[in-house]
Amino acid sequence: MGIRQDKALKNWNRGQRQSAGTGSLWLLIVLGILSGVLLYWYTVPQKAPSWVRGRLPGMPEYTGPLYRWHDGRGQLQITGKPPRNQPYDIIQYRSDTNVVLPKTP
């Protein structure tokens, strides 16, 4: 090979290495962004779109809180709004849980 051809081959190889490194860098950036979005949706599932929520593993969806309290007659009440001037407990439950009060005699 002549000197000119050898120099052209070295320049071509250098360009290939630089473009391969740039492609890998962009791939890492895209994968990092995708991982960040998926992690955010996994930790805050109520912010994820509905088509994603069903595919996220392990995190059950929780509903809004319920309020458990006793009225003036001592009867247990569970409501969706907190009572006024009454002490109450906040209950969190999963969306796939059946919420039924036990029968009292």
C-alpha distance (Angstrom), angle and dihedral (degrees) to the residues before:
residue distance angle dihedral
M1 . . .
G2 3.73 . .
I3 3.78 124.2 .
R4 3.78 92.0 -107.0
Q5 3.83 93.0 52.3
D6 3.82 91.7 46.0
K7 3.82 90.9 51.9
A8 3.81 91.4 47.5
L9 3.82 90.7 50.4
K10 3.84 91.5 50.9
N11 3.81 91.2 49.4
W12 3.81 90.9 48.4
N13 3.84 91.5 50.1
R14 3.81 90.9 48.6
G15 3.82 90.6 51.7
Q16 3.80 91.2 50.0
R17 3.82 91.8 51.6
Q18 3.81 92.2 48.4
S19 3.80 93.5 49.2
A20 3.82 91.3 46.8
G21 3.80 89.6 52.5
T22 3.80 91.6 48.3
G23 3.80 91.5 50.2
S24 3.79 91.1 50.8
L25 3.79 90.8 48.9
W26 3.82 92.1 52.6
L27 3.78 90.7 47.0
L28 3.82 90.3 53.1
I29 3.81 91.2 48.5
V30 3.82 92.8 50.6
L31 3.81 92.2 46.2
G32 3.81 90.2 48.4
I33 3.81 92.1 52.3
L34 3.81 92.0 46.6
S35 3.80 91.1 48.8
G36 3.79 90.9 49.7
V37 3.80 92.8 51.6
L38 3.81 92.3 47.2
L39 3.81 91.6 48.2
Y40 3.81 90.5 50.0
W41 3.81 91.6 50.4
Y42 3.82 90.4 46.1
T43 3.80 93.6 52.9
V44 3.83 95.2 39.5
P45 3.83 103.4 32.6
Q46 3.82 94.7 169.3
K47 3.83 88.3 66.1
A48 3.81 93.2 53.2
P49 3.81 119.5 95.9
S50 3.80 114.1 -99.5
W51 3.81 92.7 -111.4
V52 3.83 88.8 58.4
R53 3.82 98.5 43.4
G54 3.79 94.4 69.8
R55 3.79 91.4 52.7
L56 3.82 98.5 50.0
P57 3.81 110.9 104.2
G58 3.76 125.8 -129.3
M59 3.80 104.5 -4.3
P60 3.80 112.2 108.2
E61 3.75 115.9 -149.7
Y62 3.77 113.6 -114.7
T63 3.76 124.8 -150.2
G64 3.77 127.3 -139.1
P65 3.78 117.5 -72.1
L66 3.80 125.6 -82.7
Y67 3.79 122.4 -148.9
R68 3.82 121.4 -133.3
W69 3.81 117.5 -161.6
H70 3.81 143.2 140.9
D71 3.78 121.1 -112.3
G72 3.84 126.2 -140.0
R73 3.83 91.6 -80.3
G74 3.82 92.6 51.2
Q75 3.80 94.3 -106.4
L76 3.80 116.3 147.7
Q77 3.79 111.9 -114.9
I78 3.80 127.8 -170.5
T79 3.78 114.3 -170.5
G80 3.77 140.9 163.9
K81 3.82 92.5 -122.5
P82 3.80 126.4 53.2
P83 3.81 115.6 -109.6
R84 3.78 122.1 -114.9
N85 3.79 118.4 -112.7
Q86 3.82 93.0 -1.2
P87 3.80 129.1 106.7
Y88 3.80 111.4 -117.6
D89 3.79 142.2 176.2
I90 3.79 123.2 -130.0
I91 3.82 114.3 -129.5
Q92 3.80 122.4 -160.5
Y93 3.79 117.2 -167.2
R94 3.77 136.8 174.5
S95 3.78 119.6 -103.2
D96 3.80 91.5 -120.4
T97 3.84 92.8 55.1
N98 3.78 120.5 103.1
V99 3.81 109.6 -130.8
V100 3.80 110.6 -154.9
L101 3.79 126.3 152.3
P102 3.80 116.8 -127.4
K103 3.81 116.4 -112.7
T104 3.78 113.3 -102.8
P105 3.82 120.9 -151.3
